[in-house]
Amino acid sequence: MNSPTAPANELVFRWDRPGRGKWTLGGFLFGSLILHAVGLYLFQIVYPPAVTLLPPPGRLSLIAADTDEGRVLLRWVESEDPALASTTQALPEAKALVLPTIQHAPSYLGYQPRLRDLPPPPAPLRIPSARPPAPIERPASAPPTSTQAAPTRIRFSSEVESLIPPQLPDLKFSAVNHESPEAARFLIAVSRQGDVRYCFLQASSGDAALDTQARKYVMAARFPAIRQSQSADIPPLTWATATLEWGNDISIPTNPAPGAQ
């Protein structure tokens, strides 16, 4: 930075381009080129590289028996052969030993061995049968069971329990399938005249046909006790529940309708 006494027209930093930089770089490059040329001259011309000589070719010497030196060398090799020195050689004047031809006679031809008798076979081990053959017994026929009659019953809640016995129609229900139905529950409304004004299904029996028959049966019920009392405390509609518990008096068709299970 410049001092405070510097003129105002001068900059805080000097941004002018240096003038010697390019000449210095050029001088270094020229000097490097000169040094490379001198080194090439010294190592390639003044001190030439050493010449590499190839090894001499291999030589093969043959021992021929037609020369005196070859015959002497071959005799020495034959006399010093360890295989010939370790073997027993017969004399040239000795006769060869010829073995006589003898026919082989096995020992079992002159002696007949005595054969042993076979041992008796073991007794067969048989597991006794768990079901030996026997006459078939006829199963005793089961005595017929008598089925007790369990009629279908209807139960009312405590709101109309004091008005029982009501007047009910004859019970006659017919199911569509062979499955045992569940108890059907209805919400009923009894008027002051003693008839069932409203009837709503709350719990189904599992059979739509039985539910429809049970609803008609509940709607046909009458409570004459309400009509005869003529009490002012009785509301216009008395709400209660009616539950039908099914018995075995329901008629089941022999051939169920198609689609019924």
Beta strands, then each sheet from edge to edge (+ up, - down):
strand 1: 153-156
strand 2: 184-191
strand 3: 196-203
strand 4: 237-245
sheet 1: 1+ 4- 2+ 3-
end
